[in-house]
């Protein structure tokens, strides 16, 4: 019995000593040191984001996501990885979202463009942190034609030209008419835009707009659909000469515009007009009509039906904007204003 006890005790001591011979490495950890404000997802705005990693290994990287409906890899699908710098610090840019996530991953991890649920820790995903930035308190809205609209206050690269938006460029008057304007602020122009706060989907959309033939070649008035949380789902009625001094001044578009069959140009005449589109599965029918003093139709100006490339509904919203098309041929010389009398929707 005695020798057997000695063997057991000796074995226990060897195991115990072995546990202390090789200390277990500290687990990797990741944190945010700078988060942008929470906001509506936007392809036009990009914000700084930063953080720090402890106990990472060579070759590991950061993958960022922003949530807008679903989680979107950041900053773009072409650049989904963020390098880890000295001291474990990292920084990059992200589009705005309601929440943000940072993943510490192995070199062989390939992130999805979008995902409903974030990847879980394990395998090539070493550590995860999520967080929400501060909520913006200066978001502004207005009521127009029985709906609530958000006033744009962030910049945009729409049509390939940079525009700054000012909340003072969108308002309703005592008669309930919507005003959008381009105004000078210091040495640059500011634009106006409003976006419906709810998605309406298939149906008929009608915008009654006062004379817009006074617009310079460098100004653009448009009504459109846009989805911030998924594919753009963009369809447009645009009034602009895009920097040309002659020619047709308006167009119907189902994006992408660079497909020749997706754009139809026409001329919008002076006077009160109704710009409309009827959106159905596989079809969108645009039309522009004169409006009589009684508010009824008084003759069709232009119309076109698209049956190819028509998007399906998602989280798209209707927007109206007046902005600057920056061009060297006919730069904007003075401010301008567009008045929308009413918006109507029928499912």
MOPEGI-V692822 format. One record per backbone hydrogen bond with DSSP energy under -0.5 kcal/mol. CO is the residue of the C=O (numbers start at 1). NH is the residue of the N-H. If there is no record, write none. Layout:
BEGIN
co->CO nh->NH
co->CO nh->NH
END
This chain:
BEGIN
co->1 nh->5
co->2 nh->6
co->3 nh->7
co->4 nh->8
co->5 nh->9
co->6 nh->10
co->7 nh->11
co->8 nh->12
co->9 nh->13
co->10 nh->14
co->11 nh->15
co->12 nh->16
co->13 nh->17
co->14 nh->18
co->15 nh->19
co->16 nh->20
co->17 nh->20
co->17 nh->21
co->18 nh->21
co->18 nh->22
co->29 nh->54
co->31 nh->52
co->34 nh->50
co->38 nh->136
co->42 nh->45
co->47 nh->94
co->49 nh->92
co->50 nh->33
co->50 nh->34
co->51 nh->90
co->52 nh->31
co->54 nh->29
co->57 nh->60
co->61 nh->105
co->62 nh->82
co->63 nh->103
co->64 nh->74
co->65 nh->101
co->66 nh->68
co->66 nh->72
co->67 nh->98
co->67 nh->99
co->68 nh->70
co->70 nh->68
co->71 nh->115
co->72 nh->66
co->74 nh->64
co->76 nh->79
co->79 nh->76
co->82 nh->62
co->83 nh->85
co->85 nh->88
co->86 nh->89
co->88 nh->53
co->89 nh->85
co->90 nh->51
co->92 nh->49
co->94 nh->47
co->97 nh->39
co->99 nh->67
co->100 nh->131
co->101 nh->65
co->102 nh->129
co->103 nh->63
co->103 nh->105
co->104 nh->126
co->104 nh->127
co->105 nh->61
co->106 nh->109
co->109 nh->111
co->113 nh->73
co->115 nh->71
co->122 nh->125
co->124 nh->106
co->124 nh->126
co->125 nh->122
co->127 nh->104
co->129 nh->102
co->131 nh->100
co->134 nh->38
co->140 nh->151
co->142 nh->149
co->144 nh->147
co->147 nh->144
co->148 nh->197
co->149 nh->142
co->150 nh->195
co->156 nh->163
co->157 nh->160
co->158 nh->161
co->163 nh->156
co->164 nh->191
co->166 nh->169
co->167 nh->170
co->169 nh->181
co->171 nh->179
co->173 nh->176
co->177 nh->173
co->178 nh->340
co->179 nh->171
co->180 nh->338
co->182 nh->336
co->183 nh->190
co->185 nh->188
co->188 nh->185
co->189 nh->164
co->190 nh->183
co->191 nh->166
co->192 nh->322
co->193 nh->152
co->194 nh->320
co->195 nh->150
co->203 nh->279
co->204 nh->346
co->205 nh->277
co->206 nh->344
co->207 nh->209
co->207 nh->275
co->208 nh->341
co->208 nh->342
co->209 nh->273
co->212 nh->215
co->216 nh->219
co->217 nh->243
co->218 nh->325
co->220 nh->323
co->221 nh->239
co->222 nh->321
co->223 nh->237
co->224 nh->319
co->225 nh->235
co->226 nh->228
co->226 nh->317
co->227 nh->230
co->232 nh->227
co->233 nh->235
co->234 nh->255
co->235 nh->225
co->236 nh->253
co->237 nh->223
co->238 nh->240
co->238 nh->251
co->239 nh->221
co->241 nh->244
co->249 nh->240
co->250 nh->266
co->251 nh->238
co->252 nh->264
co->253 nh->236
co->253 nh->255
co->256 nh->259
co->258 nh->260
co->259 nh->262
co->260 nh->263
co->262 nh->254
co->264 nh->252
co->266 nh->250
co->266 nh->268
co->267 nh->269
co->272 nh->291
co->273 nh->209
co->273 nh->275
co->274 nh->276
co->274 nh->289
co->275 nh->207
co->276 nh->287
co->277 nh->205
co->277 nh->279
co->278 nh->280
co->278 nh->285
co->279 nh->203
co->280 nh->283
co->283 nh->280
co->284 nh->286
co->284 nh->306
co->285 nh->278
co->286 nh->304
co->287 nh->276
co->288 nh->301
co->288 nh->302
co->289 nh->274
co->290 nh->298
co->292 nh->295
co->296 nh->292
co->299 nh->290
co->302 nh->288
co->304 nh->286
co->306 nh->284
co->317 nh->226
co->318 nh->196
co->319 nh->224
co->320 nh->194
co->321 nh->222
co->322 nh->192
co->323 nh->220
co->324 nh->326
co->336 nh->182
co->338 nh->180
co->338 nh->340
co->339 nh->210
co->339 nh->341
co->340 nh->178
co->342 nh->208
co->344 nh->206
co->346 nh->204
END
